[in-house]
Amino acid sequence: MAMNEHKINIHTLRTMKMRGEKITALTAYDFFTAKVMDEVGVELILVGDSVGMAVLGYENTLPVTMEEMIHHTKAVARVKPQALLVADLPFMSYSTVRSALDNAGRLIQAGAEAVKLEGGEAIVEQVRALVAAGIPVLGHIGLLPQSILETGGYKIQGRTPQSAEKVLRDAKVLEQAGVFAMVIEGTATAVAAQVTKSVTVPTIGIGAGAHCDGQILVSNDMLGLFTWFTPKHVKRYANLAEEMRKAFAAYKREVESGEFPSAEQSFR
């Protein structure tokens, strides 16, 4: 990747937190989407395991494999983005320190500049080992999509004193383990605000209120491409699925009527 003064790195994000500047992050799974979002100056691009639902048609993130994550990470990395490029370690790919190191290394070799993994106290040894190996780690606390079988679904965290205490404890543990930032997902606004004030690393919220140091959304959600379900935390900035539907229908009509291709689209 070409490095210059505009290239975003983990230190850029820390500086932004200190200055009170908001961090903008989005997910991307392909070259062209990542290129467009990089052109508008998004600071962090995440190749998320949300690719499972957003692109691959899975019901949740659990079936996503390392091979799929590597495939999509390579596609996004070909943009050579100015944004910091982070890739998710998928379900069960970091259950031990050894597997975390091996699989994170594969994502870095695929072009990622950092990796994200879910959890707090339960994965602290993996985080420490990754940081010690020179692999930057983005933490992920609060609602953990990879743990839905254990928790019984997508449940908002921080609504009870015990849950709030766990989120805060996980944040502190991850900070001490060396994460450069942390995603807070599906967490009560007041608790996310408390975490943001209590840690020195940036917090990036998704369904965690407006007081985090930055925000992230699944791009297919905010573009209106994933239309089967819209979570409460998502704001749709476009309705691309409807535009695509119109275009495909118009194409079908013109092919059937003989209007396409016309002389303009034909060769002599």
C-alpha positions in Angstrom: 0.0 0.0 0.0 1.3 3.4 -0.9 2.0 5.3 2.3 1.8 9.1 2.5 0.8 11.8 4.9 -2.9 11.1 4.1 -2.8 7.4 5.0 -4.9 6.7 8.1 -3.3 4.5 10.7 -4.0 3.5 14.3 -2.3 6.6 15.6 -4.5 8.8 13.4 -7.5 7.5 15.2 -6.1 8.1 18.6 -5.3 11.6 17.6 -8.8 12.1 16.4 -10.2 11.0 19.8 -7.9 13.4 21.6 -9.0 16.3 19.3 -12.7 15.4 19.7 -13.0 14.6 16.0 -15.5 11.9 15.0 -14.3 8.8 13.3 -16.4 7.5 10.3 -16.3 3.8 9.6 -18.2 1.5 7.1 -18.1 -2.1 6.0 -17.0 -3.1 2.5 -16.8 -6.5 0.9 -15.7 -5.6 -2.7 -13.3 -3.4 -4.6 -15.8 -1.0 -6.1 -17.7 -0.2 -2.9 -14.5 0.3 -0.9 -13.1 2.6 -3.6 -16.1 4.9 -3.5 -16.2 5.1 0.3 -12.5 5.7 0.4 -12.9 8.6 -2.1 -15.3 10.4 0.4 -12.7 10.1 3.2 -14.1 7.4 5.5 -11.4 6.8 8.1 -11.9 3.1 8.7 -13.1 0.3 6.3 -14.0 -3.0 7.9 -14.3 -6.2 5.9 -16.8 -7.5 8.3 -18.0 -11.0 8.9 -21.4 -9.4 8.2 -20.5 -10.4 4.6 -22.3 -13.6 5.6 -25.7 -11.9 5.7 -25.0 -8.8 3.5 -23.6 -10.7 0.5 -23.5 -14.5 0.9 -27.1 -15.1 2.0 -26.3 -16.7 5.4 -28.8 -16.2 8.3 -26.1 -14.9 10.6 -22.3 -14.5 10.8 -21.6 -18.0 12.2 -21.1 -19.9 8.9 -18.5 -17.4 7.5 -15.1 -19.1 6.9 -11.6 -17.8 6.9 -11.4 -18.5 3.2 -14.4 -16.2 2.6 -12.9 -13.5 4.8 -9.6 -13.7 3.0 -11.3 -13.6 -0.4 -13.2 -10.4 0.4 -10.3 -8.8 2.2 -8.1 -9.2 -0.9 -10.8 -7.6 -3.0 -11.0 -4.5 -0.7 -7.2 -4.3 -0.3 -6.7 -3.9 -4.0 -8.1 -0.4 -3.6 -5.0 0.5 -1.6 -7.3 2.7 0.5 -6.3 5.8 2.4 -8.6 4.5 5.1 -7.3 2.0 7.7 -8.3 -1.4 6.5 -9.5 -3.9 9.2 -10.8 -7.4 8.7 -12.9 -9.6 11.0 -11.7 -12.8 12.4 -14.7 -15.1 11.9 -16.4 -17.4 14.3 -14.1 -20.0 16.0 -11.0 -18.7 14.1 -9.4 -17.4 17.3 -10.5 -19.9 20.0 -6.9 -20.4 21.0 -3.8 -18.1 21.0 -2.2 -20.2 18.3 -5.3 -20.1 16.0 -5.7 -16.4 16.6 -2.1 -15.8 15.5 -2.3 -18.1 12.5 -5.6 -16.7 11.2 -4.8 -13.0 11.9 -1.5 -13.5 10.0 -3.5 -14.8 7.0 -5.7 -11.7 7.0 -2.7 -9.4 7.3 -1.1 -11.2 4.3 -4.4 -10.8 2.4 -4.0 -7.0 2.8 -5.6 -6.1 6.1 -3.8 -3.6 8.3 -5.5 -4.8 11.5 -7.9 -7.4 12.7 -11.1 -7.3 14.8 -12.3 -10.0 17.2 -15.3 -10.2 19.5 -15.2 -10.4 23.3 -13.4 -9.0 26.4 -12.0 -11.0 29.3 -12.5 -14.3 27.5 -10.1 -13.4 24.7 -7.6 -11.2 26.5 -4.7 -13.7 26.0 -5.4 -13.7 22.2 -5.4 -9.9 22.1 -2.1 -9.7 24.0 -0.5 -12.3 21.7 -1.6 -10.5 18.5 -0.4 -7.1 19.7 2.9 -8.6 20.8 3.2 -10.1 17.3 2.8 -6.7 15.8 -0.8 -7.1 14.6 -3.0 -4.2 15.5 -6.3 -5.3 17.1 -9.7 -3.6 17.0 -11.8 -4.8 20.0 -15.5 -5.5 19.9 -17.7 -5.4 23.0 -21.3 -5.2 24.0 -23.6 -7.2 21.7 -21.5 -10.0 20.1 -23.1 -11.4 17.0 -20.8 -14.5 17.1 -22.2 -15.4 20.5 -25.9 -15.4 19.6 -26.3 -19.1 20.3 -25.1 -18.6 23.9 -27.0 -15.3 24.5 -30.2 -16.5 22.8 -30.2 -13.8 20.1 -29.3 -10.2 19.5 -29.9 -8.6 22.9 -29.1 -5.0 23.8 -26.3 -4.9 26.5 -25.9 -2.6 29.4 -29.6 -2.5 30.5 -28.9 -4.1 33.9 -26.2 -3.2 36.4 -24.6 -6.5 35.9 -24.6 -6.2 32.1 -23.3 -2.6 32.3 -20.5 -3.7 34.6 -19.5 -6.4 32.2 -19.3 -4.0 29.3 -17.2 -1.6 31.3 -14.9 -4.4 32.6 -14.4 -5.8 29.1 -13.5 -2.3 27.8 -10.9 -1.8 30.5 -9.4 -5.3 29.9 -9.1 -4.8 26.2 -7.5 -1.4 26.7 -4.9 -2.9 29.0 -4.3 -5.7 26.5 -3.4 -3.2 23.8 -6.3 -2.7 21.4 -6.0 0.5 19.4 -9.8 1.0 19.4 -13.0 -0.8 20.2 -16.4 -1.3 18.6 -19.3 -1.0 21.0 -22.3 -2.8 19.5 -26.0 -2.9 20.7 -25.3 -1.2 24.0 -27.3 1.2 26.1 -26.3 4.8 25.2 -25.4 5.8 28.7 -23.1 2.8 29.2 -21.4 3.4 25.8 -20.9 7.0 26.8 -19.3 5.9 30.1 -17.0 3.5 28.3 -15.9 6.2 25.9 -15.0 8.5 28.8 -13.2 5.9 30.8 -10.8 4.5 28.1 -8.0 6.3 26.2 -8.6 4.4 23.0 -11.3 5.4 20.5 -14.7 3.8 20.7 -16.7 3.2 17.5 -20.4 2.7 18.0 -23.0 0.6 16.2 -26.3 0.9 18.0 -24.6 2.4 20.9 -25.7 6.1 20.8 -24.1 9.3 19.8 -21.4 9.6 22.5 -18.9 7.2 21.0 -15.8 8.6 19.3 -17.0 7.3 16.0 -19.8 5.3 14.2 -19.9 2.3 11.9 -22.7 0.9 9.8 -23.0 -2.1 7.6 -22.9 -0.5 4.1 -25.5 -2.7 2.6 -27.9 -1.7 5.4 -27.4 2.1 5.0 -27.6 1.9 1.2 -30.9 0.1 1.3 -29.5 -3.0 -0.4 -30.3 -5.4 2.5 -34.1 -4.9 2.6 -35.4 -7.9 4.4 -34.8 -6.5 7.9 -33.7 -3.0 9.1 -32.3 -2.8 12.6 -33.3 0.1 14.8 -29.8 1.5 14.8 -29.6 1.8 11.0 -30.5 4.9 9.1 -31.0 4.4 5.4 -29.2 7.0 3.3 -30.3 5.5 -0.1 -32.7 2.9 -1.5 -30.5 1.1 -4.0 -32.5 -2.1 -4.0 -35.5 -0.2 -5.4 -33.3 1.5 -8.0 -31.9 -1.9 -9.0 -35.3 -3.4 -9.2 -36.5 -0.6 -11.6 -33.4 -1.0 -13.8 -33.7 -4.8 -14.1 -37.4 -4.5 -14.8 -36.8 -1.9 -17.5 -34.1 -4.0 -19.1 -36.4 -7.1 -19.1 -39.2 -5.1 -20.8 -36.9 -3.7 -23.5 -35.4 -7.1 -24.3 -38.9 -8.6 -24.6 -40.1 -5.7 -26.8 -37.0 -5.6 -29.0 -36.2 -2.1 -27.9 -32.8 -3.2 -26.6 -30.4 -3.4 -28.2 -31.1 -0.5 -30.6 -28.8 0.7 -33.4 -27.0 2.8 -30.8 -25.9 -0.4 -29.0 -25.1 -2.3 -32.2 -22.0 -2.5 -34.4 -21.7 -2.2 -38.2 
